Amino acid sequence: MTSIFRTPPLWLFLVGISILFTATVQAIPAAVTEPENATYSGIYENKITLDEGLWEGEPFIAGGASRPRVGLVEGFSFSGDLNGSGEEEQVVFLWENSGGSGSRVYLSILSSDNGNLVNLSTTLIGDRVQLRSGQIKNEKIELNVIQHQPGEPACCPSQKATLILVLDGTTIHQEKMLLAGNLSLSDLEETEWYLSSIKRGEVLSDKEEITLRFDGDKIVGKSACNRYFAGIKELEDMAGNISIGQIGSTRMICPQESMDLENRYFAALQGVFKYSFVGGKLALSWKNGDILGTMLFKPRKVQSQ
């Protein structure tokens, strides 16, 4: 009796193996290597996963605009060995808003597991705490912040503090808090600040660097074309409130693009009424007519002569 079974041709067998292999590869999720797409715990009851630096929950009221949100604090992170393993952990910061006026700040520690970022621990730093600088030193986190004093308005903290935090397994403990008095304009001296944006969401080109330095009761710097100067005064009605006097400058003529940028910068600078810190950057809030904005400056230590 002749069998009707036929051995499939080799090419068909190879095609089947290829399809199976492709499906298997596609089923393996890509490793998460960037904090803006990592998964975090310790903020809500359930874990949340950022998508390009942002997570949004369901509206509190169906069809409403108000909803819980969590985002990565951009441009402010640092790395180092926190547990003596010889491997570096990464410290990042998240903001969280649940529909009110407050914005809580969280510190989160990430570790690499076979190339995939894993959230070891997350802890609350405070409501509307301003982040100045941070580092990992001797397996401890040293975080410089501006926080509220008792009875101080939530909008306007003034207390300088250094938080010393340690990682114990998967828990972050605050070992100590070092207080250093109230924030003042003198804290902005000995640093050259260079402009990164005139308004939120704008990124300036590095081609024309704009700088700002504080020196007692005056400010000086280099704009897109000219050097400039002005008087500055710290007001006593609210922490961080300031006024800037008439701006003077040299009279060089530059390409129109540079002059336009300089004019925009001078108009914003003339209207500055408050200073604070946002993610390690100096933030100068300004008003020009009905337009409100915030300029952000990155710090650069002034080189000693």
C-alpha positions in Angstrom: 0.0 0.0 0.0 1.4 3.4 -1.0 1.6 6.1 1.7 0.1 9.5 0.9 2.3 11.2 3.4 4.9 13.5 1.8 7.9 15.1 3.6 7.5 18.9 3.3 10.2 20.6 1.2 13.1 22.1 3.1 12.2 25.6 2.1 8.8 25.3 3.7 10.4 24.0 6.9 12.9 26.9 7.0 10.1 29.5 6.4 8.2 28.1 9.4 11.2 28.3 11.7 11.8 31.9 10.5 8.2 32.9 11.3 8.4 31.3 14.7 11.8 33.0 15.5 10.5 36.4 14.4 7.4 36.1 16.5 9.5 35.0 19.5 11.9 38.0 19.1 9.0 40.5 18.7 7.4 39.2 21.9 10.4 40.2 24.0 9.9 43.8 25.2 12.8 46.2 24.6 14.9 47.0 27.6 14.1 50.4 29.3 17.3 52.4 29.3 16.0 55.9 29.8 14.4 57.3 33.0 11.6 59.0 31.0 10.2 55.6 30.1 10.9 53.7 33.3 8.3 52.2 35.7 8.1 53.8 39.2 6.6 52.7 42.5 6.1 54.5 45.8 4.0 57.4 44.4 0.6 55.8 44.2 -0.7 52.4 45.4 0.0 51.0 41.9 3.1 51.4 39.8 3.1 53.9 37.0 5.1 53.9 33.8 6.2 57.1 32.1 5.9 57.7 28.4 8.5 60.2 27.2 8.7 61.7 30.7 4.9 61.9 31.5 2.2 59.7 33.0 -1.5 60.7 33.2 -4.2 58.8 35.1 -8.0 58.8 34.5 -9.9 62.0 35.1 -11.2 62.5 38.6 -14.6 63.2 37.1 -15.6 61.5 33.9 -15.1 63.9 31.0 -13.2 66.4 33.2 -9.7 67.8 32.6 -8.4 67.4 36.1 -6.5 64.1 36.6 -3.4 62.8 38.4 -0.1 63.5 36.6 3.5 62.5 37.2 6.4 63.8 35.2 10.2 63.6 35.2 12.1 66.6 36.3 14.2 67.3 33.2 17.9 67.9 33.3 18.4 67.2 37.0 19.9 63.8 37.9 23.2 62.4 39.2 24.8 59.0 39.6 27.1 57.1 42.1 27.5 54.0 44.2 24.9 54.0 47.0 25.3 50.5 48.4 29.0 49.6 48.0 28.4 47.2 45.1 30.8 49.0 42.8 27.9 49.7 40.4 26.4 53.1 40.0 22.8 53.9 40.8 21.0 56.9 39.2 19.1 59.5 41.2 16.2 61.2 39.3 13.3 63.4 40.4 9.6 63.3 39.7 6.9 65.8 40.1 3.3 64.8 41.0 0.1 66.8 40.8 -3.3 65.5 41.7 -5.4 68.4 40.5 -4.6 71.0 43.1 -2.2 73.9 43.2 0.5 71.9 44.9 3.2 69.9 43.1 4.9 67.2 45.2 8.6 66.4 44.5 9.8 62.8 44.7 13.3 61.4 44.7 13.7 58.0 42.9 16.7 55.7 42.6 17.2 53.6 39.5 19.6 50.7 39.0 20.6 48.7 35.9 19.6 45.1 35.7 21.1 43.5 32.6 20.8 46.8 30.8 17.2 47.4 32.0 16.5 50.3 34.4 14.8 49.1 37.6 13.3 51.4 40.2 14.8 50.5 43.6 13.0 53.0 45.7 11.1 56.3 45.7 10.5 58.8 48.5 8.7 62.1 48.9 10.9 65.1 49.3 8.1 67.7 49.8 5.4 69.9 48.3 6.8 72.6 46.1 10.3 72.1 47.3 12.9 73.8 45.1 15.8 71.6 43.9 19.2 73.4 43.8 21.9 70.8 43.5 22.8 67.2 44.5 25.5 64.6 44.4 26.3 61.1 45.8 29.2 61.2 48.2 30.5 58.4 50.5 27.5 56.3 49.4 25.0 59.0 50.6 22.8 61.4 48.7 23.5 65.1 49.5 20.6 67.1 48.2 20.4 70.9 48.4 16.9 72.3 48.5 14.8 75.4 49.3 12.0 74.3 51.6 9.2 75.9 53.6 9.6 77.2 57.1 6.6 76.9 59.6 3.9 79.4 58.6 5.5 80.3 55.3 3.2 80.5 52.2 3.3 77.3 50.1 4.2 79.4 47.0 7.4 80.9 48.4 9.8 78.7 50.4 13.0 80.4 51.8 14.8 77.9 54.0 18.1 76.5 52.6 18.6 72.9 53.6 20.9 70.0 52.8 19.2 66.6 53.1 21.4 63.6 53.7 19.7 60.4 52.5 20.9 56.8 52.5 19.6 53.7 50.6 18.9 50.8 53.0 18.1 47.8 50.7 15.0 49.1 48.9 14.2 51.9 51.4 15.4 55.5 51.4 16.1 57.0 54.9 16.8 60.6 55.7 19.8 60.5 57.9 20.0 64.2 58.8 18.9 67.7 57.7 21.4 70.6 57.7 19.8 74.0 57.8 21.7 77.0 56.4 19.5 80.1 56.9 17.3 81.9 54.4 17.9 82.2 50.7 19.2 85.6 49.5 20.6 87.1 46.4 24.1 86.5 47.8 23.6 82.8 47.2 23.5 83.5 43.5 27.0 85.0 43.5 30.2 83.2 42.6 28.2 81.5 39.8 27.9 82.4 36.2 24.4 81.6 35.0 23.8 81.1 31.3 20.4 81.3 29.7 18.7 78.1 28.4 15.2 79.5 27.8 13.3 82.8 27.9 10.0 81.0 28.3 9.0 77.5 29.4 9.2 75.0 26.6 11.7 77.0 24.5 15.2 75.8 24.0 17.8 78.4 22.9 20.7 77.6 20.6 24.1 77.3 22.1 25.4 79.5 19.2 24.8 82.7 21.1 25.4 82.3 24.8 23.7 84.8 27.1 25.2 85.0 30.6 24.1 86.6 34.0 26.1 87.2 37.1 25.1 88.7 40.5 27.4 91.0 42.3 26.0 92.7 45.4 23.3 95.2 44.4 23.9 94.8 40.6 23.8 92.3 37.8 26.1 92.1 34.8 26.4 89.8 31.8 26.8 89.3 28.1 23.7 89.2 25.9 23.4 88.0 22.3 25.3 91.0 21.2 26.2 93.5 23.9 27.4 93.5 27.5 24.8 94.8 30.0 24.4 95.9 33.6 21.5 96.9 36.0 20.8 97.4 39.6 18.9 94.8 41.6 17.0 94.9 44.9 15.6 92.2 47.1 12.1 93.0 48.3 11.0 92.1 51.8 7.3 91.4 51.2 7.8 87.8 50.1 10.7 85.4 49.8 12.3 85.6 46.3 10.7 88.9 45.3 13.1 91.3 43.5 13.1 94.3 41.3 15.6 95.2 38.5 16.5 98.7 37.7 17.0 100.3 34.2 19.2 98.1 32.0 22.2 99.7 30.5 24.4 98.1 27.7 27.2 98.7 25.2 26.1 99.8 21.7 27.5 97.2 19.4 25.5 96.3 16.2 25.1 92.7 15.4 23.2 90.6 12.9 19.4 91.1 13.1 18.8 87.6 14.6 21.2 88.4 17.5 19.6 91.8 18.0 16.1 90.3 18.1 17.1 87.8 20.7 18.8 90.5 22.7 15.7 92.7 22.7 13.6 89.7 23.8 16.0 89.0 26.6 16.2 92.6 27.8 12.4 93.0 27.7 12.0 89.9 29.9 14.9 90.8 32.2 13.4 94.3 32.8 10.2 92.7 33.9 11.7 90.2 36.4 9.9 90.2 39.8 10.9 86.9 41.4 13.7 84.3 41.5 13.6 80.6 42.5 15.0 77.3 41.5 13.6 74.7 39.1 15.4 71.4 38.7 18.8 72.8 39.5 18.3 75.9 37.3 17.8 79.5 38.4 14.3 80.6 37.5 13.5 84.3 36.9 9.8 85.0 36.7 8.9 88.0 34.5 5.9 90.0 33.3 5.8 92.1 30.2 2.4 93.7 29.8 -0.1 90.9 30.0 2.5 88.2 29.2 4.0 86.1 32.0 7.0 83.9 31.6 9.9 82.3 33.4 13.5 82.4 32.2 15.7 79.4 33.1 19.5 79.7 33.6 22.0 76.8 34.0 24.8 77.3 36.6 28.5 77.4 35.9 31.0 78.0 38.7 33.1 81.1 38.2 36.7 80.3 37.7 39.0 81.9 40.3 41.6 84.2 38.9 
